[in-house]
């Protein structure tokens, strides 16, 4: 009886070992697909389904999604023609419309000032003594200047020329002959224009008259009515 039980025990041990090996092999074979299968599906399913859900919206949606990835950490793409600092409006700077309104207001003020100056000049002219009442006896001394506005019209007619002799006065009748003396030189010329309209000056000699007398351009000059 003891001899018969020994082979049975060995056979049982062998069968048990084979079963354990089979179980281990079966477990390892099932664990590989079980662990790898779901991970492959979960890793690939979002990638395959995510574009299908997010891509369809619109073309604008795809462009907005791509732009950040293109610039990324590098920031915005720099412009091909950056605006210089001199062309950038300063903070709080007025708009073009506001500047235009200010220019129009300034022009209006300037026109008013010009009108006031012309009115004041007209008042001064009316307040001047008539030529008949101004002192003219003997030799007088007054401040004179020179005008060389060649090509422009004259109050007494004609156009001022480079070789034209004459003088301008505020009230003396056109054609009145005046004899001027400066540095020992004397010359008699007619009144051909009005002026000068500068305080303190009485006569305005033409360029040719001043050159003939050697008059420097501004200063005291002696004059008298031509006899």
Buried (B, 14 or more C-beta within 10 A) or exposed (E): EEEEEEEEEEEEEEEEEEEEEEEEEEEEEEEEEEEEEEEEEEEEEEEEEEEEEEEEEEEEEEEEEEEEEEEEEEEEEEEEEEEEEEEEEEEEEEEEEEEEEEEEEEEEEEEEEEEEEEEEEEEEEEEEEEBEEBEBEEEBEBBBBBBEEEEEEBEBEEEBBEEBBBBBBBBBEBEBEBBBBBEEEEBBBBBBBBBBEEEEBBBBBBBBBBBBBEBEEEEEBBBBBEE
